[in-house]
Amino acid sequence: MKGILTILAILVLLTFAFVIGTQNEAYITVNYLIAQANMRVSTLIAIALSLGVLIGILIMSASWLRLRVQLLSANSKINSLKKEH
């Protein structure tokens, strides 16, 4: 149930962001290190949000993997101690 509510909340927020983004037609100049580009503010926000989500997922995946390895190691130690007794 908690997962469904979380997904529903995310969908509502994404819909709200889409509606706000479609109303914003202003163009800005984005200066990169070696180039520059003209793009809509909503496009820049979408790119920044996507990069942030991707970086967050990568960091959380690395943390989850480290914890999973620790859990497997702890379980194997528990099983070996159970066999000794």
C-alpha positions in Angstrom: 0.0 0.0 0.0 2.8 2.4 0.8 4.4 1.7 -2.5 1.2 2.6 -4.4 0.9 5.8 -2.5 4.5 6.7 -3.2 4.0 6.1 -6.9 0.8 8.0 -6.9 2.5 11.0 -5.2 5.4 10.9 -7.7 2.9 10.8 -10.6 1.0 13.8 -9.2 4.2 15.8 -8.8 5.4 14.9 -12.3 2.0 16.0 -13.7 2.2 19.2 -11.8 5.8 19.8 -13.1 4.7 19.1 -16.6 1.8 21.6 -16.4 4.0 24.3 -15.0 6.7 23.5 -17.6 4.4 23.8 -20.5 3.3 27.3 -19.3 6.9 28.6 -19.3 8.0 29.4 -22.8 11.0 31.7 -21.9 14.4 31.0 -23.6 17.7 31.3 -21.8 21.3 31.0 -22.9 23.2 28.2 -21.1 27.0 28.6 -21.1 28.9 25.3 -21.0 32.7 25.1 -20.6 33.3 25.1 -24.3 30.0 26.1 -25.9 26.6 27.7 -25.3 23.1 26.9 -26.2 19.7 28.6 -26.2 17.0 26.4 -24.7 13.7 26.8 -22.9 13.8 27.0 -19.1 11.5 24.0 -18.8 13.9 21.9 -20.9 16.9 22.9 -18.7 14.9 22.1 -15.6 13.9 18.7 -17.0 17.6 17.9 -17.9 18.8 19.0 -14.5 16.1 16.9 -12.8 16.9 13.8 -14.9 20.6 14.1 -14.1 19.9 14.5 -10.4 17.6 11.4 -10.3 20.2 9.4 -12.3 23.0 10.4 -9.9 20.8 9.7 -6.9 19.9 6.2 -8.3 23.6 5.4 -8.9 24.6 6.5 -5.4 21.8 4.5 -3.8 22.6 1.5 -5.9 26.2 1.5 -4.8 25.1 1.9 -1.1 22.5 -0.9 -1.5 25.1 -3.2 -3.1 27.6 -2.6 -0.3 24.9 -3.3 2.3 23.8 -6.5 0.4 27.4 -7.8 0.4 27.7 -7.1 4.2 24.4 -8.9 4.8 25.5 -12.0 2.8 28.8 -12.0 4.7 27.0 -11.8 8.0 24.6 -14.6 7.1 27.5 -16.9 6.0 29.2 -16.2 9.4 26.0 -17.0 11.2 25.6 -20.3 9.3 29.2 -21.3 9.9 28.7 -20.6 13.7 25.5 -22.6 13.7 27.3 -25.6 12.2 30.0 -25.5 14.8 27.5 -25.9 17.7 
